[in-house]
């Protein structure tokens, strides 16, 4: 409505509406008819990685209609979405243009009931489904997957331990205390402030090596 010329040029009829362009040409769109949108590897019918499959299964179980874009079909779009969201991995779930998070966040929100609440708050209709519940990974499975991806060097371990011990209360969150990038980080910050606890923080989005390293350090 604020940019009628752009809306007319791209045929925008509802929001949110994502237009993916390459070399000045439109290569794909995510339409507002599906306010829940998923940027994933593969398609909902044929996910190309386990994390994408889990998020697709969760959305189906929640009974929400969603649009999707296969980021493996266009590397420029893939890298562009990373910059847009400041989120380095896929899949990425959006609700009316707002990033909810990746696989780990979506699973946690689903298991706690928060995901359903978010959809309801945004007036997104849910259709009852009785699919089998998504089986969460066991601690051993998670540990094995992380261990395969990364092994800490002595220098990396020393850096992580230095960060952990740099404050009496140190939190590693998505975003900053002023601008948390997920609901769980926001809740943790709110609780600490409510309890008047002095704390320091580290934005794990700012350093993927720290983010992945912490997963190994805490196993």
C-alpha positions as CSV (number, residue, x, y, z in Angstrom):
1,X,0.0,0.0,0.0
2,X,2.9,2.4,0.8
3,X,4.6,1.5,-2.5
4,X,1.8,1.0,-5.1
5,X,4.2,1.2,-8.1
6,X,6.3,-1.7,-6.8
7,X,3.2,-3.7,-5.8
8,X,1.8,-3.3,-9.3
9,X,5.1,-4.1,-11.0
10,X,5.4,-7.4,-9.1
11,X,1.8,-8.3,-9.0
12,X,1.6,-8.2,-5.2
13,X,-1.9,-9.1,-4.0
14,X,-1.3,-10.0,-0.4
15,X,1.4,-9.7,2.2
16,X,3.9,-10.9,3.1
17,X,5.2,-11.3,-0.4
18,X,8.8,-12.2,-1.2
19,X,10.3,-11.7,-4.6
20,X,13.6,-13.5,-5.5
21,X,15.5,-11.8,-8.2
22,X,18.7,-12.7,-10.1
23,X,20.3,-10.6,-12.8
24,X,17.3,-8.3,-12.7
25,X,14.9,-11.1,-13.4
26,X,12.3,-12.6,-11.0
27,X,13.2,-16.3,-10.4
28,X,10.6,-17.1,-7.8
29,X,8.1,-15.7,-5.2
30,X,6.7,-16.6,-1.9
31,X,3.1,-15.3,-1.7
32,X,1.2,-13.8,1.2
33,X,-1.5,-16.4,0.7
34,X,0.8,-18.6,2.8
35,X,1.8,-16.4,5.8
36,X,4.0,-19.2,7.0
37,X,7.0,-19.6,4.7
38,X,9.9,-22.0,4.7
39,X,13.3,-21.6,3.1
40,X,14.6,-25.1,3.0
41,X,16.7,-27.7,1.2
42,X,14.5,-29.5,-1.2
43,X,10.7,-29.4,-1.3
44,X,8.0,-30.3,1.3
45,X,7.4,-33.5,-0.8
46,X,11.2,-34.3,-1.1
47,X,13.3,-32.6,1.6
48,X,17.0,-32.9,0.9
49,X,18.2,-32.9,4.5
50,X,17.0,-34.3,7.8
51,X,16.6,-30.8,9.4
52,X,14.3,-29.7,6.5
53,X,12.3,-32.9,6.8
54,X,11.8,-32.4,10.5
55,X,10.5,-28.8,10.1
56,X,8.2,-29.9,7.3
57,X,6.8,-32.7,9.4
58,X,6.2,-30.3,12.3
59,X,4.4,-27.8,10.1
60,X,2.2,-30.6,8.7
61,X,1.5,-31.8,12.2
62,X,0.6,-28.3,13.3
63,X,-1.8,-28.3,10.4
64,X,-0.6,-25.0,9.0
65,X,-0.5,-24.2,5.3
66,X,2.9,-22.9,4.2
67,X,4.8,-21.8,1.2
68,X,8.4,-23.0,0.5
69,X,11.5,-22.2,-1.5
70,X,14.2,-24.7,-2.3
71,X,17.4,-22.8,-1.6
72,X,19.4,-25.5,-3.4
73,X,18.0,-24.3,-6.7
74,X,19.7,-20.9,-6.6
75,X,22.8,-20.1,-4.7
76,X,22.4,-16.4,-5.0
77,X,19.0,-16.5,-3.4
78,X,20.5,-18.9,-0.7
79,X,23.2,-16.4,0.2
80,X,20.9,-13.5,0.0
81,X,18.5,-15.0,2.5
82,X,21.4,-15.6,4.9
83,X,22.2,-11.9,4.8
84,X,18.6,-10.8,5.0
85,X,17.9,-13.0,8.1
86,X,21.4,-12.8,9.6
87,X,20.9,-16.6,10.1
88,X,23.7,-18.8,8.7
89,X,21.8,-22.2,8.3
90,X,18.8,-23.7,6.7
91,X,15.9,-24.4,7.0
92,X,14.5,-21.0,8.1
93,X,10.8,-20.6,9.1
94,X,9.1,-17.2,8.6
95,X,5.7,-16.2,10.0
96,X,4.3,-13.2,8.1
97,X,7.8,-12.1,7.1
98,X,9.3,-12.5,10.6
99,X,12.0,-15.1,11.1
100,X,11.0,-17.6,13.8
101,X,14.2,-19.7,13.6
102,X,15.8,-22.8,12.3
103,X,15.2,-26.5,13.0
104,X,16.3,-26.5,16.7
105,X,14.1,-23.5,17.5
106,X,11.1,-24.8,15.6
107,X,11.4,-28.2,17.4
108,X,11.6,-26.5,20.8
109,X,8.7,-24.2,20.0
110,X,6.6,-27.1,18.7
111,X,7.3,-29.2,21.8
112,X,6.5,-26.4,24.2
113,X,3.3,-25.3,22.3
114,X,4.8,-21.9,21.6
115,X,4.7,-22.5,17.8
116,X,0.9,-23.0,17.8
117,X,0.5,-19.9,19.9
118,X,2.5,-17.9,17.4
119,X,0.4,-19.0,14.6
120,X,-2.8,-18.2,16.5
121,X,-1.4,-14.7,17.5
122,X,-0.9,-14.0,13.8
123,X,-4.4,-15.3,12.9
124,X,-3.0,-18.1,10.8
125,X,-5.7,-20.9,10.5
126,X,-4.7,-24.3,11.7
127,X,-6.3,-27.5,10.4
128,X,-6.3,-30.4,12.8
129,X,-3.9,-33.2,12.0
130,X,-3.2,-36.5,13.7
131,X,0.1,-37.3,12.3
132,X,2.7,-39.2,14.3
133,X,4.5,-36.8,16.7
134,X,7.9,-35.7,15.5
135,X,10.4,-37.8,17.3
136,X,13.0,-35.6,19.0
137,X,16.7,-36.6,18.7
138,X,18.1,-38.3,21.7
139,X,21.1,-36.7,23.4
140,X,23.3,-39.4,22.0
141,X,22.1,-38.7,18.4
142,X,22.7,-35.0,18.8
143,X,26.1,-35.5,20.4
144,X,27.1,-37.8,17.6
145,X,25.9,-35.4,14.9
146,X,27.8,-32.5,16.4
147,X,30.9,-34.5,17.1
148,X,31.0,-35.5,13.4
149,X,30.7,-31.9,12.3
150,X,33.4,-30.4,14.5
151,X,36.3,-31.3,16.8
152,X,37.8,-28.6,19.0
153,X,41.4,-27.7,18.7
154,X,43.2,-26.7,21.9
155,X,43.1,-23.0,20.8
156,X,39.3,-23.2,20.2
157,X,38.7,-24.9,23.5
158,X,40.8,-22.3,25.3
159,X,38.9,-19.4,23.6
160,X,35.5,-20.9,24.5
161,X,36.5,-21.5,28.1
162,X,37.7,-17.9,28.3
163,X,34.4,-16.6,27.0
164,X,32.4,-18.8,29.4
165,X,34.5,-17.6,32.4
166,X,34.6,-14.0,31.3
167,X,31.7,-13.1,33.6
168,X,30.1,-14.5,36.7
169,X,26.9,-14.9,34.7
170,X,27.5,-15.4,31.0
171,X,24.7,-16.1,28.5
172,X,25.1,-17.2,24.9
173,X,22.0,-16.0,23.0
174,X,20.7,-15.4,19.5
175,X,21.0,-11.6,19.1
176,X,21.6,-9.1,21.9
177,X,19.9,-8.3,25.2
178,X,18.5,-5.2,23.5
179,X,17.4,-7.1,20.3
180,X,17.0,-10.9,20.9
181,X,16.6,-12.9,17.7
182,X,14.4,-15.6,19.2
183,X,11.7,-16.0,21.8
184,X,13.8,-18.2,24.1
185,X,16.7,-15.7,24.2
186,X,14.2,-12.9,24.9
187,X,12.7,-14.8,27.8
188,X,16.1,-15.6,29.3
189,X,17.1,-11.9,29.1
190,X,13.8,-10.8,30.6
191,X,14.1,-13.2,33.6
192,X,17.6,-12.1,34.4
193,X,16.6,-8.5,34.2
194,X,13.6,-9.2,36.4
195,X,15.8,-10.9,39.0
196,X,18.2,-7.9,38.8
197,X,21.1,-10.3,37.9
198,X,24.1,-8.6,36.3
199,X,25.2,-10.6,33.3
200,X,27.3,-10.5,30.1
201,X,26.2,-11.9,26.8
202,X,27.6,-13.2,23.5
203,X,25.6,-13.2,20.2
204,X,26.2,-16.6,18.7
205,X,25.1,-15.3,15.3
206,X,28.2,-13.1,15.3
207,X,30.6,-16.1,15.2
208,X,29.5,-19.5,13.9
209,X,32.7,-21.1,15.2
210,X,31.7,-20.1,18.7
211,X,28.2,-21.3,18.1
212,X,29.2,-24.7,16.9
213,X,32.1,-25.0,19.4
214,X,29.8,-24.5,22.3
215,X,27.7,-27.5,21.2
216,X,30.8,-29.6,21.5
217,X,32.1,-28.1,24.7
218,X,28.9,-28.7,26.5
219,X,28.5,-32.4,25.5
